[in-house]
Amino acid sequence: YRVDLIDPQAEIHSVAAIDVYATVFATHAGDPTSVAPTPVAIDLSPWEGQTIRLRLAQVDNAGALYGGVDDVRLERAD
């Protein structure tokens, strides 16, 4: 499961470095099979004034996988 900021012109499945601006969250092989709700934050100022895409992607190649994102907020840190 991964949450990325990507170029909105990129192919939706791309993981090329030029297309993925940042990975906000990702699981890796060997991670626990269950993860409690986990707050994450990222500084979006490098892309201020630009359109970016928030991509939520999952692959369930080892059994059922349920993932979700909730309470997404954009806040200015002035």
C-alpha positions in Angstrom: 0.0 0.0 0.0 1.4 3.4 -0.8 0.3 7.0 -0.9 2.2 9.2 -3.3 2.2 12.8 -4.6 2.6 12.5 -8.4 2.7 14.6 -11.5 -0.9 14.8 -12.7 0.3 14.3 -16.3 2.0 11.0 -15.3 0.5 7.6 -16.2 -1.5 6.7 -13.1 0.5 3.4 -12.4 4.0 5.0 -12.9 6.5 4.7 -10.1 9.3 6.5 -12.1 11.2 9.0 -10.1 10.4 11.8 -12.5 6.6 11.1 -12.0 6.6 10.6 -8.2 7.2 13.8 -6.4 7.1 12.2 -2.9 5.9 9.1 -1.2 3.8 10.0 1.8 3.4 6.5 3.1 4.4 3.0 2.0 4.4 -0.5 3.3 7.2 -2.9 2.6 7.8 -6.6 2.6 8.0 -7.9 6.1 5.9 -5.1 7.6 3.2 -6.2 10.1 0.0 -7.5 8.5 -2.1 -4.9 10.4 -1.3 -1.3 11.1 -3.3 1.0 13.4 -4.5 4.4 12.0 -1.2 6.3 11.4 -1.2 10.1 11.1 1.2 11.3 8.5 2.1 14.8 7.3 4.1 16.2 4.4 5.2 19.7 3.6 3.6 20.7 0.3 5.4 24.0 -0.1 7.8 22.7 -2.9 4.7 22.4 -5.1 2.9 25.6 -4.1 0.9 27.0 -7.0 1.1 23.7 -8.9 -1.5 21.0 -9.4 -0.4 17.7 -8.0 -2.2 14.4 -7.6 -2.6 12.4 -4.4 -2.5 8.7 -5.4 -3.5 5.8 -3.2 -2.3 2.5 -4.6 -2.5 -1.0 -3.3 -1.6 -4.5 -4.6 -3.1 -7.5 -3.0 -0.8 -10.3 -4.2 -0.6 -12.1 -0.8 -4.2 -12.3 0.2 -6.8 -9.8 1.0 -5.7 -6.2 1.6 -7.8 -3.5 3.0 -6.5 0.0 3.2 -7.9 3.4 3.5 -7.2 7.1 4.0 -9.3 9.4 6.1 -9.3 13.0 7.2 -7.1 14.4 4.4 -6.5 18.1 5.1 -4.4 20.8 3.4 -3.4 23.4 6.0 -1.2 26.5 5.5 1.5 26.7 8.2 1.9 30.4 8.1 
